[in-house]
């Protein structure tokens, strides 16, 4: 039984960050909507109430039965969570007369408080709230303040509850709270008594054991993409059931240059049972004349399902469909606000399980992307798979603005190949999050030799990010960009101009479509 910290989500943009900070302490944490509180079982060692965009004074705040968790385990209320506890008991919360956003400095009043063990007085913390606790409940005492607010933190008196309650009106999970990690460690380890044994290796051992028990001698199919998520899922399943796993790697004709053969060879070297299906003609024929980005995605999704279904039916006795779903996908589908709005349809995996009438198994559904990579490293996954840049599900179709033709695919593949190789040779590939070439639907005048040309424009996109949710354009050296541009124009027929995208996300997105 894995011990864990339960995080109740009230819709804060920082909730996932709380979970990640705790997992960095080698303690498993799990996020659930505040509206769906599970039974408080023995494996739950502590509970955290997250922040929220709501006000506790608002009628629109999410429904929450605090009595299900109050005093049941050590409890930490963060910002909104701290205000909710005061509001529910006999304290008071009011709109701040002086709103506190950004940096503040914590004056610790109760130096004996375990939450602040080893934390410096006047340590920098990060505030983000428009309401504030103006009166703490009876049976509690103030533990810290700032220059702006009298109640920056408060806690239950000794023996007031079966388990202690700690409340803070700042965010320990963000990097601007300098000793936030220490504070979370105090709560998780010192107060909740977690043993810090949740490591990539322990995850591998536990997951493989669970997969063996769940799957037994049943057969499983998995759609490989060449990315880290599906690759790590495949290795875990292979360790559990061996030859009973069949992986299907589909060439949709929109992969990077040579990618189908290279990735297929890598998978075979890993000992995986992989079927390589070249369906590029099916996809390119279906995409003829389509220039709407959303229609491209839907068309690619439909053809993929058709191809996958056709190949899967050739395998006798399959009972399970494995998917590389990771934790952010799970959280977004069950958030306090309900399922997330569809931004791009290729982010969704719905449709395949129902159509194939198979049970779903998702070995990575409780891991963040960076944790997937750490598990991959523990599995000795090859570097070329483990640290590949993210690549969009529809492939180069959304890096070709306008309709898709084999000639346009060739141009983008060649330009992208030159771009990525320059990044690898210069040592920049592993310094950036993602890079690629985009073919624009315009032609420009150029001069090559003594002749006038009227050819295509390639835009290069290269960004830095930690999770893809936000991103900034990468400041590549001018000399490197000059060499890339020169090589693309000189070696890719049909290109006479190269531009560099210096937009951040937001307001732009990483991909152009």
ZAMARGU-4260 file (C-alpha; in steps of 0.2 Angstrom, whole numbers, plus 5000, padded with zeros to 4 digits):
<rodrens>
0) 5000/5000/5000 | 5008/5016/4994 | 5007/5030/5007 | 5001/5047/5000 | 4996/5065/5003
5) 4979/5069/4997 | 4977/5086/4988 | 4959/5093/4987 | 4958/5104/4972 | 4947/5120/4972
10) 4953/5125/4955 | 4969/5134/4958 | 4982/5136/4944 | 4995/5130/4957 | 4987/5114/4962
15) 4997/5103/4950 | 5013/5112/4957 | 5009/5107/4975 | 5008/5089/4969 | 5024/5090/4960
20) 5033/5098/4974 | 5028/5084/4986 | 5033/5071/4973 | 5050/5079/4972 | 5051/5074/4991
25) 5049/5056/4985 | 5031/5055/4993 | 5016/5051/4982 | 5003/5064/4981 | 4986/5063/4973
30) 4974/5077/4967 | 4955/5075/4968 | 4941/5088/4966 | 4935/5095/4982 | 4918/5090/4977
35) 4923/5071/4976 | 4931/5068/4993 | 4936/5049/4994 | 4935/5039/5010 | 4950/5044/5022
40) 4959/5027/5022 | 4975/5022/5031 | 4986/5025/5016 | 4982/5044/5017 | 4995/5052/5028
45) 4989/5070/5026 | 4977/5081/5017 | 4980/5098/5008 | 4967/5110/5003 | 4973/5120/4988
50) 4970/5138/4983 | 4956/5144/4972 | 4951/5157/4960 | 4935/5158/4970 | 4931/5168/4986
55) 4924/5159/5001 | 4912/5174/5002 | 4905/5170/4985 | 4889/5160/4981 | 4898/5152/4966
60) 4912/5143/4976 | 4912/5124/4974 | 4902/5113/4986 | 4913/5106/4999 | 4910/5096/5015
65) 4925/5100/5026 | 4919/5089/5040 | 4924/5074/5030 | 4942/5079/5032 | 4943/5091/5047
70) 4953/5083/5061 | 4954/5066/5052 | 4972/5068/5046 | 4985/5081/5048 | 4978/5096/5037
75) 4986/5110/5028 | 4975/5124/5021 | 4984/5134/5007 | 4977/5152/5004 | 4959/5148/5000
80) 4960/5132/5010 | 4966/5142/5025 | 4952/5155/5022 | 4939/5141/5020 | 4944/5133/5037
85) 4942/5150/5046 | 4925/5154/5037 | 4918/5137/5041 | 4922/5138/5060 | 4919/5153/5070
90) 4933/5164/5062 | 4930/5178/5049 | 4936/5181/5032 | 4934/5198/5023 | 4939/5207/5007
95) 4957/5213/5010 | 4958/5232/5013 | 4975/5231/5006 | 4976/5216/4993 | 4992/5207/4994
100) 5000/5200/4978 | 5018/5195/4975 | 5032/5195/4987 | 5030/5197/5006 | 5041/5193/5021
105) 5036/5181/5034 | 5038/5185/5052 | 5036/5169/5062 | 5027/5172/5079 | 5027/5153/5085
110) 5044/5147/5083 | 5039/5130/5091 | 5027/5127/5076 | 5032/5111/5067 | 5027/5118/5050
115) 5041/5132/5052 | 5055/5120/5058 | 5071/5127/5051 | 5062/5141/5041 | 5071/5158/5043
120) 5062/5172/5050 | 5058/5186/5037 | 5059/5172/5024 | 5052/5178/5007 | 5034/5170/5003
125) 5022/5173/4988 | 5005/5180/4991 | 4990/5180/4979 | 4974/5183/4988 | 4960/5197/4988
130) 4952/5190/5004 | 4960/5188/5021 | 4957/5180/5037 | 4953/5194/5050 | 4948/5183/5064
135) 4955/5166/5068 | 4943/5152/5075 | 4943/5148/5093 | 4955/5134/5098 | 4968/5141/5085
140) 4982/5153/5087 | 4992/5164/5075 | 5009/5157/5070 | 5015/5171/5057 | 5012/5188/5050
145) 5018/5200/5037 | 5020/5218/5036 | 5003/5219/5027 | 4992/5206/5036 | 4991/5201/5054
150) 4986/5183/5050 | 4998/5176/5037 | 4997/5159/5046 | 4988/5150/5060 | 4987/5133/5068
155) 4976/5123/5079 | 4980/5122/5097 | 4988/5107/5104 | 4975/5093/5107 | 4961/5103/5099
160) 4958/5090/5086 | 4964/5072/5084 | 4976/5078/5071 | 4984/5096/5069 | 4978/5109/5057
165) 4989/5121/5049 | 4984/5136/5038 | 4994/5148/5028 | 4989/5162/5017 | 5004/5161/5005
170) 5009/5148/4992 | 5023/5137/4997 | 5023/5128/4980 | 5029/5142/4970 | 5048/5146/4968
175) 5046/5164/4974 | 5042/5156/4991 | 5061/5154/4995 | 5059/5141/5008 | 5042/5133/5002
180) 5050/5116/4999 | 5056/5116/5017 | 5039/5120/5023 | 5031/5107/5013 | 5044/5094/5018
185) 5040/5099/5037 | 5022/5095/5034 | 5024/5079/5024 | 5038/5071/5033 | 5039/5079/5050
190) 5021/5081/5053 | 5013/5067/5043 | 5027/5055/5045 | 5029/5050/5027 | 5044/5039/5023
195) 5050/5046/5007 | 5051/5029/4998 | 5041/5034/4982 | 5055/5034/4969 | 5056/5030/4950
200) 5063/5012/4954 | 5049/5009/4967 | 5036/5015/4954 | 5043/5002/4942 | 5043/4988/4954
205) 5025/4992/4960 | 5018/4995/4943 | 5025/4979/4935 | 5018/4969/4949 | 5001/4977/4948
210) 5001/4974/4929 | 5005/4956/4931 | 4991/4954/4943 | 4979/4964/4932 | 4983/4957/4915
215) 4988/4939/4919 | 4990/4929/4903 | 4978/4941/4893 | 4984/4950/4877 | 4987/4969/4876
220) 4989/4981/4861 | 4997/4998/4862 | 4998/5011/4849 | 5016/5018/4849 | 5020/5036/4844
225) 5038/5036/4845 | 5037/5048/4860 | 5042/5046/4878 | 5025/5042/4886 | 5020/5028/4875
230) 5038/5021/4875 | 5039/5020/4894 | 5021/5013/4895 | 5027/4999/4882 | 5043/4995/4892
235) 5033/4993/4908 | 5020/4982/4900 | 5034/4972/4892 | 5042/4969/4908 | 5025/4963/4915
240) 5018/4952/4901 | 5032/4950/4888 | 5026/4943/4871 | 5008/4946/4876 | 5010/4964/4872
245) 5009/4969/4854 | 5013/4987/4849 | 5007/4995/4833 | 5017/5010/4826 | 5008/5018/4812
250) 5017/5029/4799 | 5004/5042/4794 | 5016/5050/4781 | 5017/5065/4792 | 5032/5060/4803
255) 5049/5068/4802 | 5061/5063/4789 | 5067/5044/4792 | 5058/5044/4808 | 5047/5028/4805
260) 5062/5017/4801 | 5073/5024/4814 | 5061/5023/4828 | 5055/5006/4823 | 5073/5000/4823
265) 5075/5007/4841 | 5059/4998/4847 | 5065/4982/4840 | 5082/4984/4848 | 5072/4985/4865
270) 5065/4968/4862 | 5047/4975/4859 | 5035/4965/4848 | 5031/4980/4836 | 5021/4980/4820
275) 5026/4994/4809 | 5011/4999/4798 | 5015/5011/4783 | 4998/5019/4780 | 5005/5035/4773
280) 4995/5034/4757 | 4979/5032/4767 | 4982/5048/4777 | 4988/5059/4762 | 4973/5053/4751
285) 4961/5058/4765 | 4969/5075/4768 | 4968/5080/4750 | 4960/5098/4748 | 4958/5100/4767
290) 4965/5116/4774 | 4955/5119/4790 | 4966/5114/4805 | 4952/5106/4815 | 4946/5096/4800
295) 4964/5090/4797 | 4965/5084/4815 | 4948/5075/4814 | 4953/5067/4798 | 4969/5061/4804
300) 4961/5054/4820 | 4948/5045/4810 | 4960/5037/4798 | 4971/5032/4813 | 4957/5024/4822
305) 4952/5014/4806 | 4970/5008/4803 | 4972/5004/4821 | 4956/4994/4822 | 4960/4985/4806
310) 4977/4979/4812 | 4971/4976/4830 | 4958/4964/4823 | 4971/4953/4815 | 4978/4949/4833
315) 4968/4935/4841 | 4963/4936/4859 | 4966/4954/4863 | 4957/4960/4879 | 4966/4976/4884
320) 4970/4992/4875 | 4985/5001/4883 | 4987/5020/4882 | 5001/5032/4887 | 4989/5044/4897
325) 4998/5054/4910 | 4992/5063/4925 | 4989/5081/4919 | 4976/5073/4906 | 4968/5064/4921
330) 4967/5080/4932 | 4960/5090/4918 | 4946/5078/4915 | 4940/5078/4933 | 4944/5096/4939
335) 4933/5106/4950 | 4927/5115/4935 | 4922/5098/4926 | 4930/5092/4910 | 4942/5104/4902
340) 4936/5113/4886 | 4943/5105/4870 | 4957/5117/4863 | 4964/5105/4850 | 4955/5089/4846
345) 4971/5079/4844 | 4974/5080/4863 | 4959/5069/4866 | 4960/5050/4866 | 4942/5046/4866
350) 4934/5035/4853 | 4947/5021/4852 | 4942/5010/4867 | 4923/5011/4863 | 4926/5006/4845
355) 4937/4991/4849 | 4927/4985/4864 | 4943/4983/4875 | 4947/4986/4893 | 4959/5001/4895
360) 4975/5000/4905 | 4985/5016/4908 | 5002/5012/4917 | 5007/5031/4918 | 4990/5039/4923
365) 4997/5045/4939 | 5014/5052/4933 | 5019/5070/4927 | 5029/5071/4911 | 5045/5074/4921
370) 5042/5059/4931 | 5039/5049/4915 | 5056/5053/4910 | 5064/5048/4927 | 5055/5031/4926
375) 5061/5029/4908 | 5079/5032/4914 | 5076/5019/4928 | 5071/5007/4914 | 5087/5011/4904
380) 5077/5018/4890 | 5088/5024/4876 | 5092/5043/4876 | 5085/5046/4858 | 5068/5040/4865
385) 5069/5047/4882 | 5074/5065/4878 | 5065/5067/4861 | 5056/5083/4859 | 5037/5083/4860
390) 5029/5080/4843 | 5011/5084/4839 | 4999/5070/4836 | 4994/5076/4819 | 5012/5077/4814
395) 5018/5089/4801 | 5000/5092/4795 | 4998/5106/4808 | 5016/5113/4803 | 5009/5115/4785
400) 4998/5130/4784 | 4985/5126/4772 | 4981/5110/4762 | 4993/5095/4762 | 5002/5088/4747
405) 5016/5076/4746 | 5028/5090/4740 | 5024/5101/4755 | 5027/5086/4766 | 5044/5084/4758
410) 5049/5102/4760 | 5044/5102/4778 | 5053/5086/4782 | 5069/5092/4773 | 5069/5109/4782
415) 5065/5101/4799 | 5079/5088/4797 | 5092/5101/4794 | 5086/5112/4808 | 5086/5098/4821
420) 5103/5091/4815 | 5110/5108/4818 | 5103/5109/4835 | 5110/5092/4839 | 5127/5096/4832
425) 5128/5113/4841 | 5123/5105/4858 | 5107/5115/4858 | 5094/5101/4856 | 5094/5096/4874
430) 5094/5114/4880 | 5077/5118/4872 | 5060/5110/4875 | 5054/5109/4857 | 5059/5114/4839
435) 5052/5112/4822 | 5049/5120/4805 | 5033/5127/4798 | 5029/5129/4780 | 5019/5145/4777
440) 5006/5148/4763 | 5015/5162/4755 | 5028/5164/4742 | 5041/5178/4741 | 5053/5185/4728
445) 5071/5179/4730 | 5087/5179/4719 | 5098/5163/4717 | 5113/5165/4705 | 5107/5177/4691
450) 5089/5171/4692 | 5074/5178/4701 | 5064/5166/4711 | 5047/5165/4718 | 5046/5152/4731
455) 5041/5147/4749 | 5044/5153/4766 | 5049/5142/4781 | 5047/5148/4799 | 5057/5140/4812
460) 5050/5138/4830 | 5061/5134/4845 | 5054/5136/4863 | 5059/5134/4881 | 5047/5126/4893
465) 5045/5115/4908 | 5028/5107/4904 | 5022/5115/4888 | 5008/5125/4897 | 5018/5141/4895
470) 5033/5143/4884 | 5046/5157/4878 | 5055/5157/4862 | 5073/5151/4863 | 5087/5164/4861
475) 5098/5154/4849 | 5115/5161/4844 | 5114/5172/4828 | 5128/5162/4820 | 5119/5146/4823
480) 5103/5153/4815 | 5112/5160/4801 | 5120/5143/4797 | 5103/5134/4798 | 5095/5147/4787
485) 5109/5146/4774 | 5108/5126/4774 | 5089/5126/4772 | 5089/5138/4757 | 5104/5130/4749
490) 5098/5112/4751 | 5079/5112/4751 | 5071/5114/4734 | 5057/5126/4735 | 5063/5137/4749
495) 5070/5154/4747 | 5067/5163/4763 | 5068/5157/4782 | 5060/5167/4797 | 5061/5164/4815
500) 5046/5164/4827 | 5049/5175/4842 | 5032/5173/4850 | 5029/5167/4868 | 5015/5156/4874
505) 5003/5164/4879 | 4997/5173/4869 | 5004/5162/4854 | 5004/5143/4855 | 5019/5132/4852
510) 5012/5125/4836 | 5005/5136/4822 | 4989/5127/4820
</rodrens>
